[in-house]
Amino acid sequence: MKKTGRNQSCPCGSGKKYKKCCANAPQPPTGGRFYYSDLDQLSNQVPELLDQGKFDEAEKVCEQLQQQYPEQIDGLHRYAELYEAKGMKRQAAEYYRRAAAFAILDGGFAEQTVETFKRKAEKLAG
């Protein structure tokens, strides 16, 4: 397995630089969903709940993400996904815009991640 450079995109798919993501994780990332921290476990519950149609539970997890980890992008991103899944396009677009702005200000995200958030916001705002 090729070693990931600290300034390269993290192989976990988060869009963050490896040094700001999984560099200090107990196990190296391999792809897919990861459970390296309490933040990861909490954040990864949202898409699973959305897949099951459990929107109220997913919203509670989004609230918890925002309260416990306001310095992370996960709450914004997961709220965007929640509102998109619920068909609330205007709210989803707003949260995708906020996630893109957060990613730009943080500076540790790949440009592709920022552009994905922007594209989703534009499409949903339509």
N, CA, C and O atoms as a Tinker XYZ file with bonds, in Angstrom:
   504  protein
     1  N      0.844000   -1.185000    0.000000    73     2
     2  CA     0.000000    0.000000    0.000000    64     1     3
     3  C      0.884000    1.241000    0.000000    63     2     4     5
     4  O      1.811000    1.342000    0.804000    81     3
     5  N      0.612000    2.166000   -0.876000    73     3     6
     6  CA     1.381000    3.395000   -0.988000    64     5     7
     7  C      1.083000    4.317000    0.194000    63     6     8     9
     8  O     -0.073000    4.479000    0.584000    81     7
     9  N      2.124000    4.918000    0.758000    73     7    10
    10  CA     1.961000    5.821000    1.889000    64     9    11
    11  C      1.388000    7.153000    1.410000    63    10    12    13
    12  O      1.808000    7.695000    0.388000    81    11
    13  N      0.416000    7.670000    2.173000    73    11    14
    14  CA    -0.221000    8.943000    1.852000    64    13    15
    15  C      0.598000   10.076000    2.444000    63    14    16    17
    16  O      0.958000   10.030000    3.621000    81    15
    17  N      0.897000   11.091000    1.647000    73    15    18
    18  CA     1.611000   12.267000    2.123000    64    17    19
    19  C      0.708000   13.123000    3.000000    63    18    20    21
    20  O     -0.506000   13.144000    2.800000    81    19
    21  N      1.280000   13.823000    3.962000    73    19    22
    22  CA     0.506000   14.623000    4.909000    64    21    23
    23  C     -0.362000   15.679000    4.234000    63    22    24    25
    24  O     -1.444000   15.986000    4.734000    81    23
    25  N      0.077000   16.236000    3.122000    73    23    26
    26  CA    -0.667000   17.297000    2.452000    64    25    27
    27  C     -1.544000   16.795000    1.310000    63    26    28    29
    28  O     -2.157000   17.588000    0.595000    81    27
    29  N     -1.601000   15.486000    1.143000    73    27    30
    30  CA    -2.472000   14.916000    0.124000    64    29    31
    31  C     -3.884000   14.775000    0.683000    63    30    32    33
    32  O     -4.082000   14.814000    1.898000    81    31
    33  N     -4.859000   14.613000   -0.201000    73    31    34
    34  CA    -6.231000   14.358000    0.243000    64    33    35
    35  C     -6.262000   13.038000    0.993000    63    34    36    37
    36  O     -5.603000   12.073000    0.606000    81    35
    37  N     -7.033000   13.006000    2.064000    73    35    38
    38  CA    -7.117000   11.800000    2.875000    64    37    39
    39  C     -7.805000   10.693000    2.077000    63    38    40    41
    40  O     -8.826000   10.941000    1.436000    81    39
    41  N     -7.265000    9.488000    2.108000    73    39    42
    42  CA    -7.879000    8.393000    1.362000    64    41    43
    43  C     -9.237000    7.957000    1.910000    63    42    44    45
    44  O     -9.910000    7.136000    1.286000    81    43
    45  N     -9.654000    8.486000    3.061000    73    43    46
    46  CA   -10.957000    8.112000    3.607000    64    45    47
    47  C    -12.095000    8.760000    2.830000    63    46    48    49
    48  O    -13.248000    8.349000    2.961000    81    47
    49  N    -11.777000    9.783000    2.014000    73    47    50
    50  CA   -12.801000   10.427000    1.209000    64    49    51
    51  C    -13.448000   11.633000    1.859000    63    50    52    53
    52  O    -14.434000   12.158000    1.341000    81    51
    53  N    -12.911000   12.083000    2.989000    73    51    54
    54  CA   -13.500000   13.219000    3.694000    64    53    55
    55  C    -13.338000   14.535000    2.949000    63    54    56    57
    56  O    -14.106000   15.473000    3.167000    81    55
    57  N    -12.342000   14.611000    2.072000    73    55    58
    58  CA   -12.037000   15.859000    1.385000    64    57    59
    59  C    -11.012000   16.690000    2.127000    63    58    60    61
    60  O    -10.566000   17.719000    1.620000    81    59
    61  N    -10.630000   16.260000    3.323000    73    59    62
    62  CA    -9.629000   16.977000    4.108000    64    61    63
    63  C     -8.234000   16.501000    3.736000    63    62    64    65
    64  O     -8.056000   15.438000    3.140000    81    63
    65  N     -7.254000   17.311000    4.099000    73    63    66
    66  CA    -5.872000   16.866000    3.965000    64    65    67
    67  C     -5.646000   15.752000    4.976000    63    66    68    69
    68  O     -6.227000   15.752000    6.061000    81    67
    69  N     -4.803000   14.813000    4.611000    73    67    70
    70  CA    -4.521000   13.659000    5.462000    64    69    71
    71  C     -4.087000   14.087000    6.860000    63    70    72    73
    72  O     -4.502000   13.480000    7.847000    81    71
    73  N     -3.247000   15.137000    6.955000    73    71    74
    74  CA    -2.741000   15.583000    8.262000    64    73    75
    75  C     -3.845000   16.118000    9.162000    63    74    76    77
    76  O     -3.708000   16.110000   10.385000    81    75
    77  N     -4.955000   16.590000    8.556000    73    75    78
    78  CA    -6.056000   17.129000    9.346000    64    77    79
    79  C     -7.180000   16.120000    9.503000    63    78    80    81
    80  O     -8.251000   16.447000   10.015000    81    79
    81  N     -6.936000   14.902000    9.063000    73    79    82
    82  CA    -8.009000   13.918000    9.099000    64    81    83
    83  C     -7.552000   12.636000    9.797000    63    82    84    85
    84  O     -7.659000   12.520000   11.017000    81    83
    85  N     -7.049000   11.687000    9.034000    73    83    86
    86  CA    -6.772000   10.354000    9.564000    64    85    87
    87  C     -5.304000   10.077000    9.874000    63    86    88    89
    88  O     -4.956000    8.940000   10.195000    81    87
    89  N     -4.438000   11.078000    9.787000    73    87    90
    90  CA    -3.011000   10.844000   10.006000    64    89    91
    91  C     -2.719000   10.252000   11.379000    63    90    92    93
    92  O     -1.797000    9.449000   11.524000    81    91
    93  N     -3.488000   10.636000   12.377000    73    91    94
    94  CA    -3.253000   10.135000   13.731000    64    93    95
    95  C     -4.265000    9.085000   14.155000    63    94    96    97
    96  O     -4.393000    8.788000   15.343000    81    95
    97  N     -4.974000    8.530000   13.206000    73    95    98
    98  CA    -5.966000    7.500000   13.510000    64    97    99
    99  C     -5.269000    6.205000   13.934000    63    98   100   101
   100  O     -4.141000    5.942000   13.518000    81    99
   101  N     -5.936000    5.400000   14.758000    73    99   102
   102  CA    -5.321000    4.154000   15.200000    64   101   103
   103  C     -5.077000    3.152000   14.075000    63   102   104   105
   104  O     -4.194000    2.300000   14.180000    81   103
   105  N     -5.864000    3.253000   12.991000    73   103   106
   106  CA    -5.695000    2.378000   11.839000    64   105   107
   107  C     -5.654000    3.256000   10.592000    63   106   108   109
   108  O     -6.351000    4.270000   10.541000    81   107
   109  N     -4.859000    2.895000    9.587000    73   107   110
   110  CA    -4.847000    3.700000    8.363000    64   109   111
   111  C     -6.165000    3.568000    7.610000    63   110   112   113
   112  O     -6.766000    2.494000    7.604000    81   111
   113  N     -6.624000    4.652000    6.970000    73   111   114
   114  CA    -7.879000    4.605000    6.223000    64   113   115
   115  C     -7.749000    3.732000    4.987000    63   114   116   117
   116  O     -6.676000    3.639000    4.391000    81   115
   117  N     -8.854000    3.090000    4.605000    73   115   118
   118  CA    -8.850000    2.228000    3.429000    64   117   119
   119  C     -9.968000    2.557000    2.455000    63   118   120   121
   120  O     -9.984000    2.023000    1.346000    81   119
   121  N    -10.900000    3.417000    2.830000    73   119   122
   122  CA   -12.024000    3.758000    1.967000    64   121   123
   123  C    -13.334000    3.447000    2.660000    63   122   124   125
   124  O    -13.374000    2.620000    3.572000    81   123
   125  N    -14.416000    4.104000    2.237000    73   123   126
   126  CA   -15.717000    3.866000    2.834000    64   125   127
   127  C    -15.929000    4.659000    4.109000    63   126   128   129
   128  O    -15.273000    5.676000    4.335000    81   127
   129  N    -16.849000    4.189000    4.940000    73   127   130
   130  CA   -17.148000    4.863000    6.197000    64   129   131
   131  C    -16.173000    4.402000    7.263000    63   130   132   133
   132  O    -15.790000    3.233000    7.308000    81   131
   133  N    -15.775000    5.337000    8.123000    73   131   134
   134  CA   -14.774000    5.041000    9.145000    64   133   135
   135  C    -15.304000    5.365000   10.516000    63   134   136   137
   136  O    -16.175000    6.220000   10.678000    81   135
   137  N    -14.775000    4.678000   11.495000    73   135   138
   138  CA   -15.169000    4.878000   12.875000    64   137   139
   139  C    -13.926000    5.088000   13.721000    63   138   140   141
   140  O    -13.628000    4.287000   14.607000    81   139
   141  N    -13.209000    6.153000   13.450000    73   139   142
   142  CA   -11.979000    6.431000   14.175000    64   141   143
   143  C    -12.214000    7.233000   15.438000    63   142   144   145
   144  O    -11.405000    7.168000   16.363000    81   143
   145  N    -13.273000    7.971000   15.501000    73   143   146
   146  CA   -13.498000    8.843000   16.642000    64   145   147
   147  C    -14.988000    8.915000   16.931000    63   146   148   149
   148  O    -15.813000    8.425000   16.159000    81   147
   149  N    -15.311000    9.531000   18.051000    73   147   150
   150  CA   -16.715000    9.742000   18.381000    64   149   151
   151  C    -17.392000   10.600000   17.315000    63   150   152   153
   152  O    -18.553000   10.373000   16.975000    81   151
   153  N    -16.665000   11.582000   16.791000    73   151   154
   154  CA   -17.204000   12.416000   15.719000    64   153   155
   155  C    -17.553000   11.566000   14.503000    63   154   156   157
   156  O    -18.642000   11.703000   13.944000    81   155
   157  N    -16.650000   10.697000   14.093000    73   155   158
   158  CA   -16.906000    9.836000   12.935000    64   157   159
   159  C    -18.120000    8.939000   13.168000    63   158   160   161
   160  O    -18.979000    8.804000   12.297000    81   159
   161  N    -18.182000    8.333000   14.338000    73   159   162
   162  CA   -19.306000    7.448000   14.643000    64   161   163
   163  C    -20.623000    8.203000   14.582000    63   162   164   165
   164  O    -21.598000    7.721000   14.004000    81   163
   165  N    -20.649000    9.378000   15.175000    73   163   166
   166  CA   -21.854000   10.182000   15.188000    64   165   167
   167  C    -22.233000   10.631000   13.781000    63   166   168   169
   168  O    -23.384000   10.492000   13.367000    81   167
   169  N    -21.274000   11.162000   13.058000    73   167   170
   170  CA   -21.519000   11.664000   11.711000    64   169   171
   171  C    -22.001000   10.565000   10.766000    63   170   172   173
   172  O    -22.907000   10.787000    9.962000    81   171
   173  N    -21.406000    9.401000   10.861000    73   171   174
   174  CA   -21.761000    8.303000    9.958000    64   173   175
   175  C    -23.122000    7.698000   10.257000    63   174   176   177
   176  O    -23.633000    6.909000    9.462000    81   175
   177  N    -23.713000    8.050000   11.380000    73   175   178
   178  CA   -25.068000    7.587000   11.672000    64   177   179
   179  C    -26.085000    8.244000   10.749000    63   178   180   181
   180  O    -27.098000    7.635000   10.404000    81   179
   181  N    -25.818000    9.481000   10.348000    73   179   182
   182  CA   -26.809000   10.234000    9.569000    64   181   183
   183  C    -27.140000    9.549000    8.246000    63   182   184   185
   184  O    -28.319000    9.297000    7.998000    81   183
   185  N    -26.167000    9.229000    7.374000    73   183   186
   186  CA   -26.563000    8.582000    6.123000    64   185   187
   187  C    -27.238000    7.225000    6.341000    63   186   188   189
   188  O    -28.112000    6.832000    5.569000    81   187
   189  N    -26.831000    6.518000    7.388000    73   187   190
   190  CA   -27.463000    5.232000    7.684000    64   189   191
   191  C    -28.935000    5.437000    8.070000    63   190   192   193
   192  O    -29.807000    4.693000    7.621000    81   191
   193  N    -29.202000    6.446000    8.900000    73   191   194
   194  CA   -30.576000    6.746000    9.293000    64   193   195
   195  C    -31.399000    7.237000    8.101000    63   194   196   197
   196  O    -32.574000    6.893000    7.970000    81   195
   197  N    -30.788000    8.030000    7.244000    73   195   198
   198  CA   -31.494000    8.511000    6.052000    64   197   199
   199  C    -31.849000    7.348000    5.132000    63   198   200   201
   200  O    -32.945000    7.306000    4.572000    81   199
   201  N    -30.931000    6.413000    4.978000    73   199   202
   202  CA   -31.201000    5.222000    4.153000    64   201   203
   203  C    -32.397000    4.439000    4.686000    63   202   204   205
   204  O    -33.121000    3.796000    3.925000    81   203
   205  N    -32.594000    4.501000    5.997000    73   203   206
   206  CA   -33.699000    3.779000    6.638000    64   205   207
   207  C    -34.967000    4.629000    6.733000    63   206   208   209
   208  O    -35.991000    4.162000    7.232000    81   207
   209  N    -34.903000    5.879000    6.254000    73   207   210
   210  CA   -36.060000    6.775000    6.313000    64   209   211
   211  C    -36.343000    7.305000    7.701000    63   210   212   213
   212  O    -37.458000    7.752000    7.968000    81   211
   213  N    -35.370000    7.269000    8.590000    73   211   214
   214  CA   -35.535000    7.735000    9.968000    64   213   215
   215  C    -35.070000    9.192000   10.081000    63   214   216   217
   216  O    -34.026000    9.485000   10.665000    81   215
   217  N    -35.869000   10.091000    9.509000    73   215   218
   218  CA   -35.499000   11.494000    9.414000    64   217   219
   219  C    -35.442000   12.198000   10.766000    63   218   220   221
   220  O    -34.549000   13.012000   11.001000    81   219
   221  N    -36.382000   11.894000   11.653000    73   219   222
   222  CA   -36.374000   12.542000   12.964000    64   221   223
   223  C    -35.123000   12.165000   13.755000    63   222   224   225
   224  O    -34.508000   13.017000   14.397000    81   223
   225  N    -34.755000   10.898000   13.707000    73   223   226
   226  CA   -33.540000   10.464000   14.397000    64   225   227
   227  C    -32.295000   11.089000   13.767000    63   226   228   229
   228  O    -31.370000   11.489000   14.473000    81   227
   229  N    -32.280000   11.171000   12.436000    73   227   230
   230  CA   -31.149000   11.789000   11.745000    64   229   231
   231  C    -31.022000   13.254000   12.134000    63   230   232   233
   232  O    -29.912000   13.760000   12.303000    81   231
   233  N    -32.152000   13.936000   12.277000    73   231   234
   234  CA   -32.113000   15.348000   12.661000    64   233   235
   235  C    -31.549000   15.518000   14.074000    63   234   236   237
   236  O    -30.813000   16.470000   14.335000    81   235
   237  N    -31.881000   14.624000   14.964000    73   235   238
   238  CA   -31.336000   14.680000   16.321000    64   237   239
   239  C    -29.818000   14.499000   16.312000    63   238   240   241
   240  O    -29.102000   15.143000   17.079000    81   239
   241  N    -29.341000   13.626000   15.446000    73   239   242
   242  CA   -27.890000   13.422000   15.333000    64   241   243
   243  C    -27.238000   14.668000   14.746000    63   242   244   245
   244  O    -26.154000   15.056000   15.179000    81   243
   245  N    -27.882000   15.300000   13.768000    73   243   246
   246  CA   -27.350000   16.547000   13.201000    64   245   247
   247  C    -27.248000   17.624000   14.274000    63   246   248   249
   248  O    -26.250000   18.341000   14.348000    81   247
   249  N    -28.273000   17.734000   15.099000    73   247   250
   250  CA   -28.254000   18.705000   16.196000    64   249   251
   251  C    -27.095000   18.419000   17.150000    63   250   252   253
   252  O    -26.398000   19.328000   17.601000    81   251
   253  N    -26.913000   17.147000   17.440000    73   251   254
   254  CA   -25.827000   16.748000   18.336000    64   253   255
   255  C    -24.468000   17.078000   17.722000    63   254   256   257
   256  O    -23.568000   17.541000   18.423000    81   255
   257  N    -24.316000   16.846000   16.436000    73   255   258
   258  CA   -23.063000   17.193000   15.750000    64   257   259
   259  C    -22.777000   18.685000   15.868000    63   258   260   261
   260  O    -21.653000   19.084000   16.173000    81   259
   261  N    -23.790000   19.503000   15.626000    73   259   262
   262  CA   -23.614000   20.955000   15.697000    64   261   263
   263  C    -23.252000   21.406000   17.113000    63   262   264   265
   264  O    -22.430000   22.305000   17.291000    81   263
   265  N    -23.864000   20.783000   18.111000    73   263   266
   266  CA   -23.603000   21.175000   19.493000    64   265   267
   267  C    -22.244000   20.699000   19.988000    63   266   268   269
   268  O    -21.513000   21.456000   20.626000    81   267
   269  N    -21.902000   19.447000   19.696000    73   267   270
   270  CA   -20.667000   18.872000   20.225000    64   269   271
   271  C    -19.435000   19.219000   19.397000    63   270   272   273
   272  O    -18.329000   19.292000   19.933000    81   271
   273  N    -19.618000   19.434000   18.095000    73   271   274
   274  CA   -18.482000   19.654000   17.199000    64   273   275
   275  C    -18.707000   20.861000   16.285000    63   274   276   277
   276  O    -18.673000   20.718000   15.063000    81   275
   277  N    -18.936000   22.045000   16.855000    73   275   278
   278  CA   -19.205000   23.215000   16.006000    64   277   279
   279  C    -18.009000   23.633000   15.151000    63   278   280   281
   280  O    -18.170000   24.359000   14.170000    81   279
   281  N    -16.816000   23.178000   15.518000    73   279   282
   282  CA   -15.607000   23.526000   14.767000    64   281   283
   283  C    -15.352000   22.572000   13.600000    63   282   284   285
   284  O    -14.345000   22.699000   12.904000    81   283
   285  N    -16.257000   21.621000   13.384000    73   283   286
   286  CA   -16.127000   20.653000   12.297000    64   285   287
   287  C    -17.236000   20.873000   11.269000    63   286   288   289
   288  O    -18.271000   21.464000   11.578000    81   287
   289  N    -17.014000   20.402000   10.066000    73   287   290
   290  CA   -17.963000   20.588000    8.966000    64   289   291
   291  C    -19.120000   19.586000    9.005000    63   290   292   293
   292  O    -20.137000   19.789000    8.342000    81   291
   293  N    -18.973000   18.533000    9.757000    73   291   294
   294  CA   -19.925000   17.427000    9.708000    64   293   295
   295  C    -21.374000   17.846000    9.932000    63   294   296   297
   296  O    -22.257000   17.393000    9.205000    81   295
   297  N    -21.640000   18.696000   10.917000    73   295   298
   298  CA   -23.013000   19.115000   11.181000    64   297   299
   299  C    -23.646000   19.805000    9.988000    63   298   300   301
   300  O    -24.791000   19.523000    9.637000    81   299
   301  N    -22.906000   20.705000    9.365000    73   299   302
   302  CA   -23.424000   21.413000    8.185000    64   301   303
   303  C    -23.687000   20.449000    7.035000    63   302   304   305
   304  O    -24.742000   20.488000    6.403000    81   303
   305  N    -22.717000   19.589000    6.778000    73   303   306
   306  CA   -22.829000   18.641000    5.673000    64   305   307
   307  C    -23.997000   17.678000    5.898000    63   306   308   309
   308  O    -24.777000   17.413000    4.983000    81   307
   309  N    -24.109000   17.161000    7.112000    73   307   310
   310  CA   -25.177000   16.187000    7.393000    64   309   311
   311  C    -26.554000   16.846000    7.392000    63   310   312   313
   312  O    -27.528000   16.219000    6.975000    81   311
   313  N    -26.658000   18.093000    7.848000    73   311   314
   314  CA   -27.939000   18.804000    7.745000    64   313   315
   315  C    -28.319000   18.969000    6.270000    63   314   316   317
   316  O    -29.483000   18.806000    5.906000    81   315
   317  N    -27.347000   19.288000    5.434000    73   315   318
   318  CA   -27.623000   19.430000    3.998000    64   317   319
   319  C    -28.178000   18.122000    3.435000    63   318   320   321
   320  O    -29.152000   18.123000    2.682000    81   319
   321  N    -27.555000   17.023000    3.805000    73   319   322
   322  CA   -28.025000   15.713000    3.328000    64   321   323
   323  C    -29.420000   15.388000    3.857000    63   322   324   325
   324  O    -30.255000   14.835000    3.140000    81   323
   325  N    -29.659000   15.737000    5.113000    73   323   326
   326  CA   -30.973000   15.498000    5.708000    64   325   327
   327  C    -32.049000   16.268000    4.958000    63   326   328   329
   328  O    -33.061000   15.695000    4.554000    81   327
   329  N    -31.833000   17.555000    4.772000    73   327   330
   330  CA   -32.839000   18.368000    4.094000    64   329   331
   331  C    -33.022000   17.933000    2.646000    63   330   332   333
   332  O    -34.135000   17.973000    2.121000    81   331
   333  N    -31.951000   17.523000    2.004000    73   331   334
   334  CA   -32.062000   17.025000    0.630000    64   333   335
   335  C    -32.920000   15.759000    0.597000    63   334   336   337
   336  O    -33.794000   15.616000   -0.257000    81   335
   337  N    -32.663000   14.842000    1.535000    73   335   338
   338  CA   -33.424000   13.593000    1.596000    64   337   339
   339  C    -34.903000   13.847000    1.884000    63   338   340   341
   340  O    -35.765000   13.099000    1.423000    81   339
   341  N    -35.196000   14.901000    2.644000    73   339   342
   342  CA   -36.573000   15.240000    2.977000    64   341   343
   343  C    -37.256000   16.042000    1.875000    63   342   344   345
   344  O    -38.446000   16.342000    1.975000    81   343
   345  N    -36.508000   16.396000    0.814000    73   343   346
   346  CA   -37.073000   17.169000   -0.283000    64   345   347
   347  C    -37.177000   18.651000    0.021000    63   346   348   349
   348  O    -37.890000   19.384000   -0.664000    81   347
   349  N    -36.463000   19.095000    1.053000    73   347   350
   350  CA   -36.471000   20.510000    1.445000    64   349   351
   351  C    -35.299000   21.196000    0.746000    63   350   352   353
   352  O    -34.256000   21.460000    1.345000    81   351
   353  N    -35.506000   21.472000   -0.532000    73   351   354
   354  CA   -34.415000   21.925000   -1.397000    64   353   355
   355  C    -33.783000   23.244000   -0.961000    63   354   356   357
   356  O    -32.560000   23.382000   -0.972000    81   355
   357  N    -34.602000   24.200000   -0.583000    73   355   358
   358  CA   -34.058000   25.508000   -0.189000    64   357   359
   359  C    -33.148000   25.384000    1.033000    63   358   360   361
   360  O    -32.060000   25.958000    1.060000    81   359
   361  N    -33.593000   24.639000    2.036000    73   359   362
   362  CA   -32.793000   24.448000    3.238000    64   361   363
   363  C    -31.526000   23.645000    2.936000    63   362   364   365
   364  O    -30.450000   23.953000    3.448000    81   363
   365  N    -31.663000   22.619000    2.103000    73   363   366
   366  CA   -30.498000   21.814000    1.727000    64   365   367
   367  C    -29.465000   22.681000    1.005000    63   366   368   369
   368  O    -28.271000   22.595000    1.293000    81   367
   369  N    -29.920000   23.509000    0.073000    73   367   370
   370  CA   -29.010000   24.389000   -0.661000    64   369   371
   371  C    -28.273000   25.319000    0.284000    63   370   372   373
   372  O    -27.072000   25.538000    0.132000    81   371
   373  N    -28.988000   25.870000    1.262000    73   371   374
   374  CA   -28.367000   26.771000    2.236000    64   373   375
   375  C    -27.281000   26.051000    3.030000    63   374   376   377
   376  O    -26.201000   26.602000    3.241000    81   375
   377  N    -27.553000   24.849000    3.462000    73   375   378
   378  CA   -26.544000   24.121000    4.234000    64   377   379
   379  C    -25.370000   23.673000    3.368000    63   378   380   381
   380  O    -24.241000   23.621000    3.856000    81   379
   381  N    -25.604000   23.351000    2.106000    73   379   382
   382  CA   -24.481000   23.043000    1.215000    64   381   383
   383  C    -23.618000   24.287000    1.002000    63   382   384   385
   384  O    -22.392000   24.190000    0.948000    81   383
   385  N    -24.261000   25.466000    0.879000    73   383   386
   386  CA   -23.497000   26.708000    0.748000    64   385   387
   387  C    -22.664000   26.966000    2.009000    63   386   388   389
   388  O    -21.503000   27.367000    1.927000    81   387
   389  N    -23.266000   26.734000    3.157000    73   387   390
   390  CA   -22.550000   26.935000    4.418000    64   389   391
   391  C    -21.388000   25.948000    4.550000    63   390   392   393
   392  O    -20.321000   26.309000    5.047000    81   391
   393  N    -21.590000   24.715000    4.112000    73   391   394
   394  CA   -20.510000   23.722000    4.153000    64   393   395
   395  C    -19.369000   24.136000    3.225000    63   394   396   397
   396  O    -18.198000   23.995000    3.575000    81   395
   397  N    -19.712000   24.647000    2.044000    73   395   398
   398  CA   -18.678000   25.104000    1.108000    64   397   399
   399  C    -17.891000   26.264000    1.709000    63   398   400   401
   400  O    -16.663000   26.290000    1.625000    81   399
   401  N    -18.583000   27.215000    2.310000    73   399   402
   402  CA   -17.911000   28.360000    2.931000    64   401   403
   403  C    -17.005000   27.903000    4.074000    63   402   404   405
   404  O    -15.890000   28.402000    4.223000    81   403
   405  N    -17.479000   26.968000    4.869000    73   403   406
   406  CA   -16.672000   26.429000    5.963000    64   405   407
   407  C    -15.404000   25.785000    5.400000    63   406   408   409
   408  O    -14.305000   26.022000    5.903000    81   407
   409  N    -15.563000   24.973000    4.359000    73   407   410
   410  CA   -14.423000   24.278000    3.765000    64   409   411
   411  C    -13.391000   25.256000    3.215000    63   410   412   413
   412  O    -12.188000   25.024000    3.335000    81   411
   413  N    -13.854000   26.339000    2.618000    73   411   414
   414  CA   -12.938000   27.352000    2.081000    64   413   415
   415  C    -12.174000   28.027000    3.209000    63   414   416   417
   416  O    -10.954000   28.177000    3.133000    81   415
   417  N    -12.885000   28.435000    4.257000    73   415   418
   418  CA   -12.245000   29.117000    5.385000    64   417   419
   419  C    -11.282000   28.205000    6.141000    63   418   420   421
   420  O    -10.232000   28.650000    6.605000    81   419
   421  N    -11.637000   26.945000    6.262000    73   419   422
   422  CA   -10.787000   25.991000    6.980000    64   421   423
   423  C     -9.484000   25.756000    6.231000    63   422   424   425
   424  O     -8.419000   25.661000    6.842000    81   423
   425  N     -9.566000   25.664000    4.921000    73   423   426
   426  CA    -8.379000   25.488000    4.092000    64   425   427
   427  C     -7.847000   24.071000    4.017000    63   426   428   429
   428  O     -6.900000   23.818000    3.272000    81   427
   429  N     -8.420000   23.139000    4.759000    73   427   430
   430  CA    -7.918000   21.771000    4.759000    64   429   431
   431  C     -8.699000   20.841000    3.860000    63   430   432   433
   432  O     -8.529000   19.625000    3.935000    81   431
   433  N     -9.548000   21.384000    3.015000    73   431   434
   434  CA   -10.401000   20.572000    2.159000    64   433   435
   435  C     -9.955000   20.669000    0.705000    63   434   436   437
   436  O     -9.460000   21.702000    0.256000    81   435
   437  N    -10.140000   19.583000   -0.008000    73   435   438
   438  CA    -9.819000   19.560000   -1.433000    64   437   439
   439  C    -10.781000   20.480000   -2.187000    63   438   440   441
   440  O    -11.943000   20.616000   -1.806000    81   439
   441  N    -10.299000   21.097000   -3.233000    73   439   442
   442  CA   -11.137000   21.976000   -4.060000    64   441   443
   443  C    -12.339000   21.207000   -4.612000    63   442   444   445
   444  O    -13.421000   21.768000   -4.784000    81   443
   445  N    -12.136000   19.932000   -4.882000    73   443   446
   446  CA   -13.222000   19.093000   -5.390000    64   445   447
   447  C    -14.380000   19.023000   -4.387000    63   446   448   449
   448  O    -15.545000   19.019000   -4.784000    81   447
   449  N    -14.067000   18.969000   -3.112000    73   447   450
   450  CA   -15.095000   18.935000   -2.074000    64   449   451
   451  C    -15.886000   20.232000   -2.069000    63   450   452   453
   452  O    -17.116000   20.218000   -2.019000    81   451
   453  N    -15.185000   21.340000   -2.121000    73   451   454
   454  CA   -15.835000   22.654000   -2.142000    64   453   455
   455  C    -16.745000   22.759000   -3.366000    63   454   456   457
   456  O    -17.892000   23.192000   -3.255000    81   455
   457  N    -16.238000   22.367000   -4.516000    73   455   458
   458  CA   -17.025000   22.452000   -5.752000    64   457   459
   459  C    -18.246000   21.541000   -5.711000    63   458   460   461
   460  O    -19.301000   21.901000   -6.234000    81   459
   461  N    -18.120000   20.377000   -5.102000    73   459   462
   462  CA   -19.262000   19.469000   -4.969000    64   461   463
   463  C    -20.356000   20.117000   -4.141000    63   462   464   465
   464  O    -21.528000   20.072000   -4.516000    81   463
   465  N    -19.987000   20.722000   -3.016000    73   463   466
   466  CA   -20.976000   21.414000   -2.183000    64   465   467
   467  C    -21.627000   22.551000   -2.966000    63   466   468   469
   468  O    -22.845000   22.721000   -2.906000    81   467
   469  N    -20.839000   23.323000   -3.693000    73   467   470
   470  CA   -21.379000   24.445000   -4.463000    64   469   471
   471  C    -22.342000   23.966000   -5.551000    63   470   472   473
   472  O    -23.418000   24.537000   -5.729000    81   471
   473  N    -21.948000   22.912000   -6.278000    73   471   474
   474  CA   -22.806000   22.367000   -7.337000    64   473   475
   475  C    -24.148000   21.872000   -6.777000    63   474   476   477
   476  O    -25.206000   22.122000   -7.355000    81   475
   477  N    -24.080000   21.173000   -5.651000    73   475   478
   478  CA   -25.316000   20.673000   -5.038000    64   477   479
   479  C    -26.210000   21.838000   -4.633000    63   478   480   481
   480  O    -27.424000   21.794000   -4.833000    81   479
   481  N    -25.607000   22.883000   -4.063000    73   479   482
   482  CA   -26.387000   24.056000   -3.659000    64   481   483
   483  C    -27.059000   24.693000   -4.869000    63   482   484   485
   484  O    -28.243000   25.025000   -4.817000    81   483
   485  N    -26.322000   24.865000   -5.942000    73   483   486
   486  CA   -26.886000   25.481000   -7.156000    64   485   487
   487  C    -28.011000   24.642000   -7.724000    63   486   488   489
   488  O    -29.058000   25.165000   -8.105000    81   487
   489  N    -27.791000   23.333000   -7.778000    73   487   490
   490  CA   -28.814000   22.438000   -8.342000    64   489   491
   491  C    -30.086000   22.477000   -7.492000    63   490   492   493
   492  O    -31.192000   22.536000   -8.031000    81   491
   493  N    -29.934000   22.445000   -6.188000    73   491   494
   494  CA   -31.098000   22.438000   -5.311000    64   493   495
   495  C    -31.815000   23.790000   -5.274000    63   494   496   497
   496  O    -33.036000   23.847000   -5.127000    81   495
   497  N    -31.055000   24.868000   -5.406000    73   495   498
   498  CA   -31.653000   26.211000   -5.399000    64   497   499
   499  C    -32.366000   26.494000   -6.719000    63   498   500   501
   500  O    -33.270000   27.325000   -6.801000    81   499
   501  N    -31.927000   25.776000   -7.741000    73   499   502
   502  CA   -32.398000   25.776000   -9.079000    64   501   503
   503  C    -33.189000   26.767000   -9.670000    63   502   504
   504  O    -33.539000   26.658000  -10.846000    81   503
